[in-house]
Amino acid sequence: MIPTRRVVHEPGSSADALNKDCYCRTLDVDVLRRRLDSDAHLAGLMDTLQATRPHLFSSTAVFLTQEVQRLMQSGVSAIERAIRLPKYQALALARAPPIAELAFGPVGAFMSYDFHLGPDGPQLIEINTNAGGALLNAALADAQQACCEAMNWAFASQPDPRSLEPVFVEMFLQEWRLQRGDAALGTLLVVDDRPDTQYLAPEFELFRQLFERHGLQSRVADPGQLQWREDTLWFDERPVDMIYNRLTDFYLSAPEHAPVCAAYEAGAIVLTPHPRTHALYADKRNLVTLSDDALLSHWGVSPSDLEVLKRTVPRSWPVTADNADELWARRRELFFKPAGGYGAKAAYRGDKLTRRVWGGILAGTYIAQALVPATERLTEVNGVPTRLKVDVRAYAYDGQILLLAARMYAGQTTNFRTPGGGFAAVIVVP
């Protein structure tokens, strides 16, 4: 039964106990408002978010242990080393369009590694390129406070989220240098389809303001506003040097993305993240490779990395006609994902499958991943203690985790429609 009172834990209490028992609010809404409304161009942003996206932020933090944090970083580092292997890259690129072969230097800004917290530690659910929410979560982390004096121990050692701002900017400058060296960076665009209509549209403006504060000319743009002519990509009659790519057309194959595609193929812009990044990391078939101990060992992955990958990457299999009957029989212990999917679209828990949906899976390109049920976090919704599911997102660059954040939700997959749910700050307890 869900407890009906807050349980106060003393120093040394486990993160699991805090998540299960302590449902106090840690979000200081006034501090978050000051962070998000800090620029004149952003005045009223917090009020707008509360009115139009009421389930974007949770008022409750999620607690992790330092050991879980360490395992996440070890898993990310081991994955990075595996992906650098020539045979891994050959396999991943062979199933991607030719545009993924291009390698101009950048490694991809704002990768994310999404984990469920299994009984044996963090379990990788998927890897994403162009992961959204980093600036929103940095602001959210800065707006956390201990709910009572007895919890000060858990909050006292948290890093200052405001120190992330120059780190985020340096990530984009490094992407620029990897392709352009010491050349001056002119215009940096944040690009997505119909950016004003996107759920995380407010973050695009936050990024524009961030870049401008650090001396970079920046705009938010729709691909339809761009023109490719005279070997230059143009926006509002100014040449574009770099694009922070938030498009979910990962290989730039849609006709409306032709100007961006042409500029990228010509090496005329620095694009981050880019098609090669998606092919090497985010295609779900890579989870099959990263969980295949025998194959990775044959390719030369070290025993220590193999052990880490075995601990952090659930076993996955391609869905084929040959193994369809076996996977259907085991479906209750599996989760099915489309190879090119994102945002949990067309992904299914095996125990929820119907024969009709199964037919669609067999007709598509899917993987089956060992099911790792999400852990739960106790929170308060309209005065009622309520348990919500949790996953943890590690925002990373070049193999280094920069920020941890959580998403709380009800239902089969993450969403921003759950009362009490949404992005949640992560508190790593000492």
N, C-alpha and C positions, 0 to 999 in steps of 0.2 A: 504494500500500500504506500502511496506517496505521502511523505510526511507533511504535516500541516503547519509546521513551524520551522524557522531557520535554525540550523544547527551550527554553532560556532566551533571552529576547529582551532586547536593550538598549533604553534610551530611544529613542523614535522608531520602534520597530517598529509595523507597522500592526495595527489591530484584527483584520483578516482573518487575518493571519499568526498572531496569538495564538490566535484561535479554532480554526485548523486544526492548530496544532502543540503548543500548551501545554495539557496535560490535568491539571495539578496541581489539588489541592483547595484551595479558598479559604474554605470554610465552617468557622467555628469553632462546633462544635455546642454547646459549653458556654456561649458567649456567647448563642447563639440561645435556649438553654434559660432563661438568666437573663432575657432579654427577655420570653419568652412566659410564664414562671412568676412574673413580677414581683409579681403581686397574690395575696393569700391565696386568693381565689376561683378562681384559675387554677393553683394548685399541681398539678404533675404533667401539665400540658397537653402539654409537649414529649414526654414519654414516651408519652402517649396517642396523639399524632399519629404517632410512629414505629411504634407497634404497629398502629394501625388504618388509617393512610394512609402506608405506607412510601415511596411515590413522590411525595409532596407537594413535597418540597424536593430540588433537586439540590445536590450538593456543589461544583459547578463554576460559576464566574461566566461571563457572556457579555460580550465586549468590543465597544464601539462607538466610532467616532470622533466628535469634536466636530462634524464636518461632517454626519454622519448625524443626530445629535441636533438640529442646527440645521434640517435639512430636515424632520424630523418636526414641529418646532414651526411652521415655515413652512406646512407642509401643513395642520396643524390650524387655524391662523389663517385661511388662505384658505378652508377649508371653513366655518368659522364665519361669515365674511363672506358667502359664497354663500348659506348657509342663512337669513340675515337678509333676503334679497331677498323682497319680497312675492309675486312670481310663483313663486319656488321654494316658498314656504310654501303658496301656493294649490294647487299641483300635489300636494305631499306630503299635505296635509290632505284633499284631495278623495278620496283612496283609503283614508282611515282612517275608523273609526267616529266619530260625532258627538262623543263624549267628548273626542276629541283637539282639538276646537276650543276647549276651555276654556283660558284663559290667565290664571292668577292671579298671575304674577310670577316664581316660581322657575324656574331654567334647567336644573336637573338635577344632582344630586351624583354624583360618581364616574362620569363618562363614561369610556369607554376607546376608544382608537384602536389597532387591532391591525395590525401591519406585518410583512411579509416583507422580508428584506434582499436585494433584487435587485442585479444587477451595476451598475445605474444609480442605486442608492440605495434608500431605504425605499419600499416599495409598500404602500398601504393595502389590507388584506384585508377588514376590516369595521369598523363602528362599533357599540359596545354601550352600552346603558344599564345601570344597576345592576351594573356590572362587579365581580366578586368578587376578593378577594385583596389589596387594597391594604394593610391593616394587617399581614397576614402577610409581604408583600414588604418593607414598611418595616422590620420586625424582621429579615428575612433580609439586607437590605442592611447593617444595622448589625452583622451578625455575620460580615462578610467581612474577611479578612486576607491580606496578601501571602504567597504560598506560600514565598517565599525572598527574601533581601535584594536580589537582582537585579531583583525585580519591585516594589520599593517605589515606584519612580517612577510606576507605573500606578495605585497606590492612594492616593498621597499627596494628590491634589487632589480627592478625592471629597467631596461635601457631607455634612454630618452628618444621617443619616436621622432622628435624634431630633427635629430641628427641624420635622419634618413634623407632629408631633402637634397643636400649636396651629393649624397651617394646615388640617388636616382638620376640626378642631372649628369653626374660623371659617367654613369652607365651609357647614356646616349652619346656623350662626347667620345667615350671609348669606342663605341660602334662606328662613329664617324672616322676616328683615327685609323681604325683597322682597315678601312677602305680608302681613305683620302689622306692619311698622314697628317702633315702639319698645315694643310690647306684650311682657309677660313671657312667656317660654317655660316651660311647665309640663312635662308628660310627653312624652317622645320615645320612640317604640317602634321597635324593629327588627323588621320583619314579613316572614315567609316561611311557606309551607306546611310544616307539620310540621318546624319549624326544627331539632329535635334530630336529624332523619334526613338533613339536607342534608350534602353532602360538605364544604362550607366552614362547617359549623355552629360550629366553634371560633371562627371570626372574629366571629360574632354576639356572643358573650360578650366578645370583645376590644373590640368597639365599645361594648357596654354599659358596660364598665369605663372606657373612654376618656371617654364622656360623663359618667359619674358623677364622674370625677376633675376634670372642669371644671365641676362644680356643676349638672349637668343630671340630672333624674330620668329614668331610662331602664330599659326592660325589653325582653326578647325575647318575641315573641308570635306565635301562630298566628292567622290570620284568624278561625278558629272561636271564639276567645276574646273576640271583639269584638262589641259590640252597638250598633246605631244606634237611639236613641230620644231623644225630647225635643230634637231638633235637635242632638244631641251624640253623638259616638262614645265609647263607654265600654269600659274594660278594667279588670277587677277592681274595679269600682265607682269608678273614678277617670276623669275626662275625659281624652281624648287630644287633644293639641295638634298633634303632628307625627309623621309616620311616615317612617322611612328604609325605602324600599320595595325589597325583594329578590325580589318576586314575578316570575315569568315569564309570568303572565297580564297582558300589557302594557296591555290595555284594560279590565281589571277586569270581564270579561264572565262569568266563572264564577259560578254561584249562591253558592258558599261565600265569594265575595269581595263579596257584595252590601252588607254594612255599610260596608266601605271605599269602595266605589263611591259609595254614597249620601252619605257624609260628604264625599267629594271633590267630587262634583257640587254639593253645597250650599255649598262653600267653608268647611266647618266644620273642616277640618284642612289643614295644610300637608303635601303629599305630594311626596317627592322620591326618585328621579326619578318622572315622571308620564306619562300617556298621550301628551300633546303632544310631550314629548321623544322618545319612541320613534318617533312618526310622522315627526318632522322629521329624525331622525338614524339610527335603527337599522333601519328598514325597508330591506331590501336593495335595493329598487327605487331608493332614493336614490343608490346607487352608479352606476346608469345615468345619472342626471341629472348627478352630479358629474363624470362622465367624458365628457360631451357638450360638447365645446368650442364648437360652433356655437350650441347653445342657450344656454349660459352667456354667451357673448359677446353674443348678442341681448338677453339680460336685463340686460346692463350690467356684468358682471364685468370687472374691470380686466385689461389685458394682462399685468401682472406676476402677478396671481393665477391667470390662465389658464395661464401658464407653470408655476407651482408645481403646480397641480392636474394638469397634463399629466405632470409628473415623478413625482408621488406617488400618483395614483389610476389603477389599471389600467382599461382600457376594459372596459365592461360593456354587456350587451344584455338586454332582456326576452326570455324564451323564449315564442314565439307560434307559432300554426299556420303563419303566413306564412313565418317564418324557420327552422322546425324542421329542414327538410332540410339547409339550409346549416350550422346549428349541429351537427347530427349528423355531417356530413362533416368539420367542424373540431374535433370533440369532444376530440381528444388535446391540443389547445392551450388548453382551457377548463376552468374549474371551475364547477360548477352548485350554486346555493344557493337554498333556499326563501325567499321574500320575508320571511316572519315568523319565520324560524328563529333559533336561538341555540345556543351550545355545540356547534357543528358537527353538529347533528342533521340527518339527511336531506340532507347535503351530499355531493357526489360529484366526484371527479376524473373528467374526461371519458374518460381512457384506461382507466378501470376500469368504465365503464358497460356494462350488458347491455341488450338490447332490452326486457326486462321492466321494469327500472328506468327506462329512457327513457320508456316508456309512462306510468309514474307521474309523471315530471317534466312531461310534456305535459299531464297531467290536473290538475296543480297550478298554483301561481303561483311561477315560478322566474325567476332571472336566470342568465345565463352571464357569467363574468368571465374575462378573459385570465389564463391560468395563470402565476403567478409562483412557481416552485419555491422551497421553503424552503432557506435556507443551512444549513450543518451546523456543529456544535460538537463538537470532540473531547473526550471525557471518559473516565473509567476506570470500568468496571463489572466488579466481582469480579476485579480485577487485570488486566483485558483492555482495552486502548485501544479505544474504540467511538465511532463517529460518530452523533450524534443530530441531528434536525432542530430548528430554532429559529424561533420568532416572537417579536416584541417588542411588549409592551403598554405604551401610554402612558396612564396615568391622568391625567385632565384635568378642570378645572372652568372653565367660562365661557371656553373657548378657550386656557387656560393649562395646559401640561403640569406636573403636580406630581411625578410619580414614573415612572420607567421600570423595567420588569421584563421578564424573558424567560420563555418556557415551552419546555422541551426535551422531545422526544417522538420516538417511532418510529411509523410507520404513516401513514395518509392524513390524519388531523387531530389536533389537540392532544388530549392525554389525560393522565391521572395514573396510568397503569398501566405505564409504561415504567421498568424498572430503570435508575437513573442519571439519570432525567428528573425532570420537575416544574418548579415555579417556580425560576428562577435569577436571582441578582442581576445587574444590569447595571453594568459599569464603563466609564465614558467616559474614554478615554485622551487625555491632552493631546498 
